[in-house]
Amino acid sequence: METSGLPNVPGKISNALEGNTENDKSAPHEAVDATRGTPSIAITEVDAALVAQLAQRRRKQQLALSQLLSGTPQVYTVGPGDVLQIVVWDHPELAAALGPLQTQSSSRPDDPFAGFVVDQGGNLTFPYAGTLQVAGLRAEEIQQRLAGALAKYFVKPQVTVRMASYRAHRVYVDGEVHSPGALAVNDVPMTLYEAISRAGGFSDTADQSGLVLVRDGQSYRVSLSYLLAQGLSPSKLYLKPGDFLRVVSRDENDVYVMGEVNKPISAIARRTGRITLADALSQAGSVNASTADAAQMFVIRGSLSEAPQVFHLDARSPVAMLLAKDFDLQPKDVVYVDGSGLVRFNRVLSLLMPLISSGLTAGLVAK
């Protein structure tokens, strides 16, 4: 990859960041000569303005996500499978309809307690009141409906309705937690922090910036690191029934460091999930001082996407490492350090020398 002649204009960022590289003549990038196997891709210079813009974009994304999750929590409504405990005062004969007594210690988590189970159609059947549609109602609303239905047979019936077992609504936590599985939602709104805590907390391999929330067919990437950095508490972010939360492993979010480095590796992010260009180079044992061209350091991003990006950093100056320290990498990025011109020439020459030697030998034999 050649980057000679790339202008470095502070404050102007390439439209390649947005996937648009057309009609932008002033942005600091230039298309790389393409081959049959590689498309023509614009190169974006890494400077302070670029680092600041990328950081601002991440903050906006996480702020929008926090606004999505920090809305007013929903009030619990009854659904199919829930168990209600209903008491009609001064009418003990109706207590027999509750069924046999059952203690929590002797039951499995999904076993219903003694009470009236809401069927799969969302209906509740109660003596004298008949069948009532209760799905989507709060406990106090069911109490009012029951009192109205029983008023036909009893004088001013006093009815108490409370939840005996929460089984209708759940959230699901999977991935790098100690106890993945389904978590029952009760009348206390479930927060993101509570869901992780009830799942046993993060495991040692968890990427705290790699939480994937699936809600209503949409997937959102949640970074606890960025949320905490912005002063947003996970205890204020609420989940909805049916949400699926997956904690990604750090191994899945690695980046590849190759080229003229001392130890080409697959670099893994820290527990916070953040990995910068400087972190990746450090894990690779830094650049090879004998063979590397520090002016030709590249980050390839989204190689299989419709709009791949290539970032270039001229790291000949130690000050460039300040940019590398703040340039955050994304999962599956490729960091490539090119070799110097002399090293490439020596390698080509080393390939040609055996051919030249064999040719000279053949010529001497022919004589």
C-alpha positions in Angstrom: 0.0 0.0 0.0 1.4 3.3 -1.0 0.3 6.5 0.7 2.8 9.0 -0.8 1.3 12.3 -1.5 -1.6 12.0 1.0 -2.5 15.5 2.3 -2.9 15.9 6.0 -5.6 18.5 6.5 -6.6 18.8 10.2 -10.3 19.0 10.8 -11.4 17.4 7.6 -12.4 13.8 7.8 -12.9 11.4 5.0 -16.4 10.5 3.9 -15.1 6.9 4.0 -16.1 7.0 7.7 -19.7 7.2 6.6 -19.3 4.8 3.7 -19.3 7.6 1.1 -16.1 8.2 -0.8 -17.6 9.9 -3.9 -17.6 13.6 -4.6 -15.2 14.5 -1.8 -12.1 16.1 -3.3 -10.9 17.8 -0.1 -10.9 14.9 2.3 -7.5 13.6 3.4 -7.6 10.3 1.5 -6.5 8.8 -1.8 -7.6 5.6 -3.5 -5.1 2.8 -3.4 -4.3 1.2 -6.7 -6.5 -1.8 -7.1 -5.8 -5.2 -8.4 -8.1 -7.9 -9.6 -8.4 -9.4 -6.1 -8.8 -6.1 -4.2 -11.1 -3.2 -4.8 -10.1 0.4 -4.9 -10.4 1.7 -1.3 -9.8 5.1 0.1 -7.2 5.6 2.8 -8.0 7.9 5.7 -5.2 9.6 7.6 -5.3 9.1 11.4 -5.0 12.5 13.0 -6.3 14.3 16.1 -9.5 15.4 14.4 -10.3 11.9 13.2 -9.7 10.4 16.7 -12.0 13.1 18.2 -14.7 12.5 15.6 -14.7 8.7 16.1 -14.9 9.2 19.9 -17.8 11.7 19.5 -19.7 9.2 17.3 -19.3 6.4 19.9 -20.6 8.8 22.6 -23.7 9.7 20.5 -24.4 6.0 19.8 -24.2 5.0 23.4 -26.2 8.0 24.5 -29.0 7.2 22.0 -29.0 3.6 23.3 -29.1 4.7 26.9 -32.2 6.9 26.1 -33.8 3.8 24.6 -33.2 1.8 27.7 -33.7 4.4 30.4 -37.4 5.1 29.6 -40.2 4.8 32.2 -40.3 1.1 33.3 -43.5 -0.7 32.5 -45.9 -1.7 35.2 -46.3 -5.5 35.5 -49.4 -6.9 33.8 -50.7 -10.4 34.2 -50.1 -12.9 31.4 -50.6 -16.5 30.6 -49.1 -18.8 33.2 -49.2 -16.3 36.1 -50.7 -17.5 39.3 -53.0 -15.3 41.3 -54.0 -15.6 45.0 -57.6 -14.4 45.4 -59.3 -13.9 48.7 -63.0 -13.1 49.1 -63.4 -11.9 52.7 -66.1 -13.5 54.9 -66.5 -16.3 52.4 -64.0 -19.0 53.5 -65.7 -21.6 51.3 -64.1 -20.0 48.3 -60.6 -20.7 49.7 -61.0 -24.3 48.7 -60.7 -23.3 45.1 -57.1 -22.3 45.7 -55.9 -25.9 45.7 -53.5 -27.6 48.1 -51.0 -25.5 49.9 -47.5 -25.5 48.5 -44.3 -24.1 49.9 -41.5 -22.5 47.8 -38.9 -24.7 49.4 -40.6 -27.9 48.1 -41.2 -26.7 44.6 -39.2 -26.2 41.5 -38.8 -22.6 40.2 -41.4 -23.0 37.5 -44.0 -24.9 39.6 -47.1 -22.8 40.3 -48.0 -22.0 43.9 -51.5 -22.5 45.2 -53.8 -20.2 43.4 -55.6 -19.5 40.2 -53.6 -20.0 37.1 -54.2 -17.7 34.1 -54.6 -20.1 31.1 -52.8 -19.7 27.7 -55.7 -17.7 26.4 -55.2 -15.1 29.1 -58.4 -16.1 31.0 -59.1 -16.5 34.7 -61.8 -18.8 36.0 -63.2 -18.1 39.5 -66.3 -19.5 41.3 -69.5 -17.5 40.7 -67.5 -14.9 38.6 -67.1 -17.3 35.7 -64.3 -16.7 33.1 -62.7 -13.3 32.9 -60.2 -12.1 30.3 -57.3 -10.8 32.5 -54.2 -10.8 30.3 -52.7 -7.4 30.1 -54.4 -6.2 33.3 -52.8 -5.1 36.6 -53.7 -6.9 39.8 -55.8 -4.0 41.0 -57.8 -4.0 37.7 -58.5 -7.7 38.1 -59.6 -7.0 41.6 -62.2 -4.5 40.4 -63.5 -6.8 37.7 -63.9 -9.7 40.2 -65.7 -7.5 42.7 -68.1 -6.4 40.0 -68.8 -10.0 38.9 -69.3 -11.3 42.4 -71.6 -8.4 43.3 -74.3 -10.3 41.5 -74.2 -13.0 44.2 -72.7 -11.3 47.3 -73.5 -8.1 49.0 -70.5 -5.7 48.7 -67.9 -8.4 48.3 -64.4 -7.5 49.6 -61.8 -9.0 47.2 -58.1 -9.1 47.5 -55.9 -10.1 44.5 -52.2 -10.5 44.6 -49.5 -12.3 42.6 -48.6 -15.7 43.8 -46.1 -16.7 41.1 -44.6 -14.7 38.2 -44.3 -17.0 35.2 -45.6 -15.1 32.2 -42.7 -12.6 31.4 -39.0 -13.4 31.1 -35.7 -12.0 29.9 -32.9 -14.2 28.7 -29.2 -13.8 29.5 -26.7 -15.8 27.6 -22.9 -15.9 26.9 -20.1 -15.1 29.3 -22.0 -15.1 32.6 -21.8 -17.7 35.4 -25.5 -18.8 35.2 -27.0 -18.1 31.8 -30.7 -18.8 31.3 -34.2 -17.3 31.6 -35.0 -14.8 34.3 -38.5 -14.2 35.5 -39.7 -10.6 35.4 -41.7 -9.5 38.5 -43.4 -6.3 39.7 -40.0 -4.8 40.3 -38.7 -3.4 36.9 -35.6 -5.4 35.8 -32.5 -3.3 35.1 -29.5 -4.3 33.0 -27.4 -4.5 36.1 -29.9 -6.7 37.9 -30.2 -9.1 35.0 -26.4 -9.6 34.9 -26.3 -10.0 38.7 -29.1 -12.6 38.7 -27.2 -14.4 36.0 -24.2 -14.8 38.3 -22.2 -11.8 37.1 -19.6 -11.6 34.4 -17.2 -14.5 33.8 -13.4 -13.9 33.5 -13.6 -14.0 29.7 -16.5 -11.6 29.4 -16.2 -8.4 27.2 -18.0 -5.7 29.2 -18.2 -3.6 26.1 -19.6 -6.5 24.1 -23.2 -6.8 25.3 -25.7 -7.5 22.6 -29.3 -6.7 23.3 -32.0 -8.1 21.0 -35.4 -6.3 21.3 -38.3 -6.4 19.0 -36.2 -7.9 16.2 -33.5 -5.2 16.5 -30.0 -5.8 17.8 -28.2 -3.2 19.8 -24.6 -3.2 21.0 -24.2 -2.0 24.6 -20.9 -1.0 26.1 -20.9 -0.8 29.9 -17.4 0.9 29.7 -18.7 3.8 27.6 -21.9 4.1 29.6 -19.9 4.3 32.9 -17.5 6.8 31.3 -20.4 9.1 30.5 -21.8 8.8 34.1 -24.7 6.6 33.1 -25.5 3.8 35.7 -26.6 0.4 34.4 -29.0 0.3 37.3 -31.1 3.0 35.5 -31.3 1.0 32.2 -34.5 -1.1 32.1 -35.1 -4.3 30.2 -38.5 -5.4 28.7 -40.1 -8.8 28.8 -38.8 -10.9 25.9 -35.4 -9.1 25.7 -32.4 -11.2 24.9 -29.1 -10.1 26.4 -25.9 -11.8 25.3 -22.5 -11.2 26.8 -19.8 -11.7 24.2 -16.5 -13.3 25.0 -13.3 -11.2 24.5 -12.0 -13.9 22.2 -14.7 -13.1 19.7 -13.7 -9.5 19.6 -10.0 -9.9 18.8 -8.0 -7.9 16.3 -5.2 -9.2 14.1 -1.7 -7.7 14.1 0.6 -8.7 11.3 3.4 -7.5 9.1 6.6 -6.2 10.4 6.0 -6.8 14.1 8.0 -8.9 16.5 5.2 -11.3 17.3 2.2 -11.4 14.9 -0.8 -12.3 17.0 -4.5 -12.1 17.5 -4.7 -9.3 20.1 -7.5 -9.5 22.8 -9.2 -6.6 24.4 -8.9 -5.9 28.1 -11.8 -6.8 30.5 -13.4 -3.4 29.8 -13.6 -4.5 26.2 -11.5 -1.6 24.9 -8.4 -2.1 22.8 -6.5 0.7 21.1 -3.9 0.6 18.3 -1.2 1.1 20.9 -2.5 -1.9 22.9 -2.5 -4.1 19.9 1.0 -3.2 19.0 2.2 -3.7 22.5 0.7 -7.2 22.6 2.5 -7.9 19.3 5.8 -7.0 20.9 5.9 -3.6 19.1 7.2 -3.1 15.5 10.3 -4.7 14.3 12.9 -1.9 14.4 15.1 -3.7 11.8 12.5 -4.3 9.1 9.4 -2.1 9.7 8.6 1.1 8.0 6.9 3.1 10.8 5.5 5.5 8.2 3.4 2.7 6.7 1.1 1.5 9.5 -2.4 0.6 8.5 -5.7 -0.4 10.1 -8.1 -2.4 7.8 -11.7 -2.4 9.0 -14.8 -4.1 7.6 -12.9 -6.1 4.9 -16.0 -8.1 4.1 -18.5 -5.3 4.3 -19.9 -3.2 1.4 -17.8 -0.2 2.5 -14.4 -1.3 3.9 -12.2 1.3 5.4 -8.4 1.7 5.6 -6.7 4.0 8.1 -3.1 5.1 7.8 -0.8 6.3 10.6 2.6 7.7 10.1 4.3 6.5 13.3 7.8 7.8 12.6 7.4 10.4 15.3 7.0 9.3 18.9 4.1 11.8 19.1 2.1 9.6 16.8 1.8 7.1 19.6 -0.4 9.5 21.4 -2.8 9.1 18.5 -2.4 5.3 18.6 -3.2 5.3 22.3 -6.6 7.0 21.6 -7.4 5.3 18.4 -9.9 2.5 19.4 -10.0 -0.6 17.3 -13.1 -2.6 16.5 -13.6 -6.3 16.6 -11.9 -8.1 13.7 -9.8 -5.1 12.6 -6.5 -5.9 10.9 -3.4 -4.0 11.9 -0.7 -4.2 9.3 2.8 -2.7 9.5 4.6 -2.6 6.1 8.2 -3.3 5.6 10.8 -0.8 4.5 11.9 -0.4 0.9 15.3 -1.8 1.6 13.8 -4.9 3.3 11.5 -5.6 0.4 14.4 -5.2 -2.1 16.6 -7.6 0.0 13.8 -10.2 0.0 13.3 -10.0 -3.7 17.1 -10.3 -4.1 17.2 -13.3 -1.8 14.6 -15.0 -4.1 16.5 -14.2 -7.2 20.0 -15.2 -6.0 19.3 -19.0 -6.1 18.0 -18.6 -9.7 21.0 -16.6 -10.7 23.4 -19.1 -9.1 21.7 -22.0 -10.7 21.9 -20.2 -14.1 25.6 -19.5 -13.7 26.2 -23.1 -12.7 24.3 -24.4 -15.7 26.3 -22.1 -18.0 29.6 -23.3 -16.6 28.5 -26.9 -17.1 27.5 -26.3 -20.6 30.9 -24.9 -21.4 
